[in-house]
């Protein structure tokens, strides 16, 4: 039986990398897996949309947001049209290589995993040296999550989160900012029995190269984790 995986690719002003990353995505072939590539342009002001429209073979669905609503809003738009058995997120930059798809899907195909998380802090081949305080913040966020949800993740804020689509109705989500990733994890982890992590390499960008997430984004992420654990049914 073929496993269908919906790849959610949000993009905002990624004209420098969008075609390269999608070409890498299209190269991936995993036995027994079919990929559905959903690209969501989040109101880009550069040539991202024009490049996408000129290369329709690189994706299955293109959603054009009328204005920039943030990564979470773009992700939500993609989740609402996804049809796969599993959801997998792929950033439109080149920080994470699609060559990891086979490794991410291995626990699904062999161990029945319902969630697989990529980790930059397991035994990876390489990780670009970047910002110390980003790593400190990530460690704090991951530790808080592990304490509250009784898990042993090493890196919850990596791009690569793979989960069964039936674990989450997109209409449940209330976050549209960077904290949405944490909200998704908070909702799917308690509903899952088999969870794995796999190592992924990381080629992080600097701010001058287009990196968008900042230290201040850690605050709403932590608040979201605490709120979702304390009040799992809350709509705010």
Wavefront OBJ file of the C-alpha trace (Angstrom):
o trace
v 0.000 0.000 0.000
v 1.370 3.423 -0.991
v 1.846 5.955 1.776
v 0.921 9.517 0.779
v 2.858 12.360 2.409
v 1.767 15.990 2.066
v 4.749 18.345 2.051
v 3.819 21.795 3.345
v 6.210 24.431 1.951
v 5.507 27.985 3.184
v 7.472 30.698 1.377
v 7.926 34.412 1.877
v 10.415 36.365 -0.251
v 12.417 33.239 -1.097
v 13.270 33.992 -4.732
v 16.905 33.044 -4.122
v 16.145 29.503 -2.955
v 12.594 28.454 -3.834
v 13.368 26.703 -7.127
v 16.446 24.946 -5.786
v 14.637 23.562 -2.758
v 11.680 22.375 -4.846
v 14.014 20.688 -7.315
v 15.610 18.875 -4.390
v 12.156 17.894 -3.144
v 11.182 16.483 -6.545
v 14.358 14.351 -6.610
v 13.334 12.415 -3.521
v 12.128 8.880 -4.082
v 11.191 6.625 -1.171
v 9.854 3.142 -1.886
v 6.161 2.918 -1.089
v 5.755 6.686 -0.647
v 4.045 9.302 -2.817
v 4.717 12.975 -2.096
v 2.135 15.735 -2.484
v 3.953 19.089 -2.686
v 1.911 22.064 -1.482
v 3.592 25.479 -1.759
v 2.053 28.464 0.009
v 3.300 31.898 -0.952
v 2.705 34.208 1.989
v 2.305 37.477 0.093
v 5.891 37.691 -1.171
v 7.051 41.051 -2.492
v 9.874 39.708 -4.629
v 9.798 37.329 -7.600
v 8.878 34.194 -5.631
v 5.397 33.878 -7.157
v 6.584 34.578 -10.695
v 9.236 31.870 -10.379
v 6.697 29.406 -9.030
v 4.165 30.133 -11.754
v 6.859 29.621 -14.391
v 7.759 26.185 -12.949
v 4.487 24.343 -12.199
v 6.123 20.914 -12.522
v 7.918 21.484 -9.220
v 4.771 21.287 -7.088
v 1.261 19.863 -7.037
v -0.601 22.794 -5.475
v 0.242 26.495 -5.268
v -1.648 28.685 -2.806
v -1.157 32.440 -3.113
v -1.993 34.337 0.044
v -3.299 37.845 -0.771
v -1.087 39.407 1.897
v 1.631 38.442 4.329
v 0.011 36.742 7.310
v 3.044 35.052 8.838
v 4.390 31.524 8.582
v 1.590 30.086 10.713
v -1.105 31.491 8.446
v 0.649 30.019 5.410
v 0.996 26.631 7.101
v -2.679 26.642 8.041
v -3.672 27.324 4.428
v -1.583 24.355 3.331
v -2.924 22.017 5.999
v -6.491 22.740 4.909
v -5.905 21.366 1.413
v -3.523 18.509 2.300
v -4.733 15.009 1.421
v -1.828 12.840 2.567
v -1.738 10.174 5.260
v 1.095 12.153 6.854
v 2.090 15.814 7.006
v 5.729 16.897 6.669
v 6.945 20.480 6.837
v 9.666 21.783 4.538
v 11.069 25.308 4.801
v 11.618 27.104 1.505
v 15.198 28.049 2.312
v 18.145 25.649 2.137
v 18.673 25.107 5.876
v 17.244 21.572 5.779
v 17.891 19.075 2.994
v 15.035 16.983 1.554
v 17.570 14.141 1.348
v 16.450 13.340 4.924
v 12.958 12.243 3.840
v 13.880 8.559 3.683
v 15.319 8.666 7.207
v 12.267 10.515 8.540
v 9.938 7.966 6.987
v 11.915 4.922 8.140
v 10.278 4.829 11.621
v 6.863 5.178 9.971
v 7.385 2.335 7.528
v 9.187 0.022 9.941
v 7.902 0.825 13.434
v 4.467 2.357 12.878
v 5.540 5.794 14.102
v 2.765 8.373 14.261
v 5.188 11.263 14.823
v 8.793 11.618 13.691
v 10.862 14.661 14.596
v 14.148 15.611 12.975
v 16.865 16.656 15.423
v 19.902 18.833 14.825
v 21.408 17.691 18.120
v 21.655 13.946 17.616
v 24.670 12.445 15.807
v 24.496 14.456 12.593
v 27.129 14.618 9.873
v 27.346 18.382 10.125
v 25.693 21.437 11.683
v 26.634 24.960 10.741
v 27.947 26.913 13.739
v 25.486 29.713 14.405
v 24.082 31.786 17.248
v 24.736 30.656 20.841
v 21.568 32.227 22.259
v 19.430 30.531 19.618
v 20.707 27.174 20.856
v 20.176 28.164 24.489
v 16.619 29.238 23.686
v 15.945 26.026 21.795
v 17.258 23.949 24.697
v 15.042 25.833 27.153
v 11.953 25.407 24.963
v 12.662 21.712 24.431
v 13.241 21.090 28.142
v 10.005 22.836 29.114
v 8.096 20.766 26.562
v 9.676 17.526 27.766
v 8.856 18.268 31.398
v 5.241 19.177 30.684
v 4.524 16.397 28.168
v 6.795 13.682 29.616
v 8.840 13.229 26.442
v 12.562 13.024 25.628
v 12.902 15.195 22.527
v 16.274 16.807 21.884
v 15.109 19.471 19.418
v 11.426 20.401 19.165
v 11.879 23.499 17.011
v 13.407 21.911 13.972
v 11.690 22.316 10.604
v 11.159 18.591 10.170
v 8.014 17.503 11.956
v 6.241 14.515 10.392
v 2.901 13.384 11.817
v -0.227 11.456 10.878
v -2.697 13.887 9.363
v -5.633 12.379 11.249
v -4.051 13.412 14.563
v -4.955 17.048 13.990
v -7.850 18.968 12.499
v -6.401 22.265 11.173
v -9.462 24.108 12.484
v -8.256 23.366 16.015
v -5.247 25.626 15.574
v -5.438 29.107 17.023
v -1.834 30.266 16.450
v -0.632 31.938 13.274
v 2.848 33.011 14.392
v 6.106 31.112 14.968
v 4.501 29.509 18.026
v 2.140 27.512 15.811
v 4.777 24.796 15.443
v 4.711 24.340 19.219
v 0.914 24.296 19.241
v 0.825 21.547 16.624
v 3.266 19.461 18.641
v 1.317 20.078 21.845
v -1.832 18.766 20.181
v -0.457 15.725 18.349
v 1.915 14.322 20.985
v -0.798 13.434 23.547
v -2.724 11.665 20.761
v 0.228 9.524 19.676
v 1.576 6.210 20.954
v 4.708 5.797 18.820
v 7.082 8.775 18.490
v 10.613 8.839 17.086
v 13.464 11.283 16.478
v 16.039 11.014 13.706
v 19.201 13.084 13.168
v 19.132 15.739 10.440
v 21.918 17.953 9.165
v 21.488 21.705 9.402
v 22.841 24.445 7.171
v 21.508 27.468 9.071
v 21.263 30.882 7.489
v 22.493 34.113 9.014
v 20.195 37.135 9.227
v 21.965 38.705 6.266
v 21.164 35.551 4.295
v 17.478 35.777 5.097
v 16.949 34.128 8.493
v 13.676 35.378 9.989
v 13.183 33.839 13.435
v 14.532 35.879 16.367
v 15.150 35.393 20.088
v 11.966 37.290 20.990
v 9.885 34.592 19.292
v 10.801 32.208 22.132
v 8.429 33.978 24.537
v 5.146 33.202 22.715
v 6.445 29.684 22.043
v 6.946 29.016 25.766
v 3.584 30.565 26.630
v 1.903 28.390 24.002
v 3.468 25.206 25.377
v 2.417 26.023 28.942
v -1.084 27.088 27.912
v -1.706 24.024 25.759
v -0.555 21.723 28.565
v -2.552 23.439 31.278
v -5.644 24.171 29.176
v -5.640 21.674 26.256
v -9.205 22.533 25.193
v -8.805 26.303 25.280
v -9.604 28.172 22.059
v -7.168 30.986 22.791
l 1 2 3 4 5 6 7 8 9 10 11 12 13 14 15 16 17 18 19 20 21 22 23 24 25 26 27 28 29 30 31 32 33 34 35 36 37 38 39 40 41 42 43 44 45 46 47 48 49 50 51 52 53 54 55 56 57 58 59 60 61 62 63 64 65 66 67 68 69 70 71 72 73 74 75 76 77 78 79 80 81 82 83 84 85 86 87 88 89 90 91 92 93 94 95 96 97 98 99 100 101 102 103 104 105 106 107 108 109 110 111 112 113 114 115 116 117 118 119 120 121 122 123 124 125 126 127 128 129 130 131 132 133 134 135 136 137 138 139 140 141 142 143 144 145 146 147 148 149 150 151 152 153 154 155 156 157 158 159 160 161 162 163 164 165 166 167 168 169 170 171 172 173 174 175 176 177 178 179 180 181 182 183 184 185 186 187 188 189 190 191 192 193 194 195 196 197 198 199 200 201 202 203 204 205 206 207 208 209 210 211 212 213 214 215 216 217 218 219 220 221 222 223 224 225 226 227 228 229 230 231 232 233 234 235 236
